[in-house]
């Protein structure tokens, strides 16, 4: 491959990465909008929950008062039974609302953990320049997780003994990208050993 072709390929890769970054920014904005809507929904649900709690307390007070009055005034037991069923129904609704709020909180926490600044693209390049592949990842991922996504695109490389170099040093597979000091746009060099160099031989 000529230098011009190689440069064109790298430029095309860079343009694709820029477009991908723009798409991720737009996606982040969309997620932020969803998070805001969920926060509003949580506020509304909390308000409804408080109303149910207040109503439940009032009904309990009413039942206690009715129990007192029943002894004195022989109030119809059916009315008390109906109120008890209503309290059971309200308690079930409270549990459902609690679960809904908890689910929204979990979803919101997950979205909050996904920061656009933590998304990077690293480039895998082979020594002979036959491979030049950009992989999207999070800075808190281990290199082994990113390597697995790379092998999904280049499955044949699973059958070779490979090491990966960054800045002249071997990348530690089970350390996070940020611990390996791998940044956005970093070039990771793939080195393949032949069978005579394999550690398994």
C-alpha positions as CSV (number, residue, x, y, z in Angstrom):
1,X,0.0,0.0,0.0
2,X,1.4,3.4,-1.0
3,X,2.0,6.2,1.5
4,X,-0.8,8.2,-0.2
5,X,-3.3,5.3,0.1
6,X,-2.2,4.8,3.7
7,X,-2.7,8.5,4.5
8,X,-6.1,8.5,2.7
9,X,-7.1,5.5,4.8
10,X,-6.0,7.2,8.0
11,X,-7.9,10.4,7.1
12,X,-11.0,8.4,6.4
13,X,-10.6,6.6,9.7
14,X,-10.2,10.0,11.5
15,X,-13.2,11.4,9.7
16,X,-15.3,8.4,10.8
17,X,-14.1,8.9,14.4
18,X,-15.0,12.6,14.3
19,X,-18.5,11.7,13.0
20,X,-18.8,9.0,15.6
21,X,-17.8,11.5,18.4
22,X,-20.5,13.9,17.1
23,X,-23.1,11.2,17.2
24,X,-22.1,10.3,20.7
25,X,-22.5,13.9,21.8
26,X,-26.0,14.0,20.3
27,X,-26.8,10.7,22.0
28,X,-25.5,12.2,25.3
29,X,-27.8,15.2,24.9
30,X,-30.7,12.8,24.3
31,X,-29.8,10.8,27.4
32,X,-29.6,14.0,29.5
33,X,-33.1,14.9,28.3
34,X,-34.4,11.5,29.3
35,X,-32.7,11.9,32.7
36,X,-34.4,15.3,33.3
37,X,-37.7,13.8,32.4
38,X,-37.1,10.9,34.8
39,X,-36.2,13.4,37.5
40,X,-39.5,15.2,36.9
41,X,-41.3,11.9,37.0
42,X,-39.6,11.0,40.3
43,X,-40.6,14.3,41.8
44,X,-44.2,13.7,40.7
45,X,-44.2,10.2,42.1
46,X,-42.8,11.3,45.4
47,X,-45.6,13.9,45.6
48,X,-48.2,11.2,44.9
49,X,-46.5,8.9,47.4
50,X,-46.7,11.5,50.1
51,X,-50.4,12.0,49.4
52,X,-51.0,8.2,49.7
53,X,-49.0,8.2,53.0
54,X,-51.1,11.0,54.4
55,X,-54.3,9.4,53.3
56,X,-53.2,6.1,54.8
57,X,-52.5,7.8,58.1
58,X,-55.8,9.5,58.1
59,X,-57.6,6.2,57.4
60,X,-55.8,4.5,60.2
61,X,-56.8,7.3,62.5
62,X,-60.4,7.0,61.3
63,X,-60.3,3.2,61.9
64,X,-58.9,3.7,65.4
65,X,-61.7,6.2,66.1
66,X,-64.3,3.9,64.6
67,X,-63.0,1.0,66.8
68,X,-63.5,3.2,69.8
69,X,-66.9,4.3,68.6
70,X,-67.9,0.7,67.8
71,X,-67.7,-0.2,71.4
72,X,-69.8,2.7,72.4
73,X,-72.2,3.1,69.5
74,X,-72.2,-0.4,67.8
75,X,-71.0,0.9,64.4
76,X,-71.5,-1.5,61.5
77,X,-68.5,-3.8,61.3
78,X,-68.9,-3.9,57.5
79,X,-67.8,-0.3,57.3
80,X,-64.6,-1.0,59.2
81,X,-64.0,-4.1,57.1
82,X,-64.3,-2.0,53.9
83,X,-61.9,0.6,55.3
84,X,-59.4,-2.1,56.1
85,X,-59.6,-3.5,52.6
86,X,-59.1,0.1,51.3
87,X,-56.0,0.4,53.5
88,X,-54.6,-2.9,52.2
89,X,-55.3,-1.7,48.6
90,X,-53.5,1.6,49.4
91,X,-50.6,-0.2,50.9
92,X,-50.2,-2.3,47.8
93,X,-50.3,0.9,45.7
94,X,-47.6,2.4,47.9
95,X,-45.4,-0.6,47.3
96,X,-45.9,-0.3,43.6
97,X,-45.0,3.4,43.7
98,X,-41.9,2.6,45.8
99,X,-40.8,0.0,43.3
100,X,-41.4,2.5,40.4
101,X,-39.4,5.2,42.1
102,X,-36.5,2.8,42.9
103,X,-36.4,1.6,39.3
104,X,-36.3,5.2,38.1
105,X,-33.5,5.9,40.5
106,X,-31.5,2.9,39.3
107,X,-32.0,4.0,35.7
108,X,-31.0,7.6,36.5
109,X,-27.8,6.4,38.4
110,X,-26.8,4.3,35.4
111,X,-27.3,7.2,33.0
112,X,-25.3,9.5,35.4
113,X,-22.4,7.0,35.3
114,X,-22.2,7.2,31.5
115,X,-20.2,10.4,31.0
116,X,-19.4,11.4,27.3
117,X,-15.9,12.4,28.4
118,X,-15.2,8.8,29.5
119,X,-15.8,7.5,25.9
120,X,-12.7,7.2,23.8
121,X,-11.5,5.6,20.6
122,X,-8.3,3.7,20.4
123,X,-6.6,2.5,17.2
124,X,-5.2,-1.0,16.8
125,X,-2.4,-1.0,14.2
126,X,-0.3,-4.0,13.1
127,X,3.4,-3.8,12.5
128,X,2.9,-4.5,8.7
129,X,0.0,-1.9,8.6
130,X,-2.4,-4.5,7.4
131,X,-4.7,-3.7,10.3
132,X,-5.8,-0.2,11.3
133,X,-9.0,-0.5,13.4
134,X,-10.6,2.0,15.8
135,X,-12.5,0.6,18.8
136,X,-14.8,2.7,21.0
137,X,-14.5,2.1,24.7
138,X,-14.8,3.6,28.2
139,X,-11.7,4.7,30.1
140,X,-12.7,2.5,33.1
141,X,-12.8,-0.7,31.0
142,X,-10.0,-3.2,31.3
143,X,-7.8,-3.6,28.2
144,X,-8.9,-7.3,28.1
145,X,-12.6,-6.1,27.5
146,X,-11.5,-3.9,24.6
147,X,-9.2,-6.6,23.2
148,X,-12.2,-9.0,23.1
149,X,-14.2,-6.5,21.0
150,X,-11.2,-6.2,18.7
151,X,-11.1,-10.1,18.3
152,X,-14.7,-10.1,17.3
153,X,-13.7,-8.1,14.2
154,X,-10.5,-10.1,13.7
155,X,-11.4,-13.5,14.9
156,X,-8.5,-15.2,13.1
157,X,-6.1,-13.4,15.5
158,X,-7.4,-15.5,18.4
159,X,-5.2,-18.3,17.0
160,X,-2.0,-16.2,17.3
161,X,0.1,-15.3,20.2
162,X,-0.3,-11.5,20.4
163,X,1.0,-8.7,22.6
164,X,0.0,-5.1,22.4
165,X,2.3,-2.1,22.8
166,X,1.5,1.5,23.7
167,X,4.3,4.1,23.9
168,X,6.9,1.4,23.6
169,X,5.6,-0.6,26.7
170,X,3.5,-3.7,26.8
171,X,-0.2,-3.0,27.7
172,X,-1.3,-4.8,30.8
173,X,-4.5,-6.7,29.8
174,X,-6.2,-6.7,33.2
175,X,-5.6,-3.1,34.1
176,X,-8.1,-0.3,33.1
177,X,-7.3,1.8,30.1
178,X,-6.7,4.9,32.3
179,X,-4.3,2.8,34.4
180,X,-2.4,1.9,31.2
181,X,-2.4,5.7,30.5
182,X,-4.2,5.0,27.2
183,X,-6.0,8.2,25.9
184,X,-8.4,9.1,23.2
185,X,-6.9,8.5,19.8
186,X,-4.1,6.4,21.2
187,X,-2.4,4.0,18.8
188,X,-2.0,0.4,20.1
189,X,0.6,-1.6,18.2
190,X,-0.3,-5.3,17.6
191,X,2.7,-7.6,17.6
192,X,2.2,-11.2,16.5
193,X,4.7,-13.9,17.4
194,X,5.2,-17.0,15.2
195,X,4.9,-20.5,16.6
196,X,8.7,-20.7,17.2
197,X,8.4,-17.7,19.6
198,X,5.2,-18.9,21.3
199,X,5.3,-19.3,25.1
200,X,3.0,-22.3,24.8
201,X,5.4,-24.3,22.7
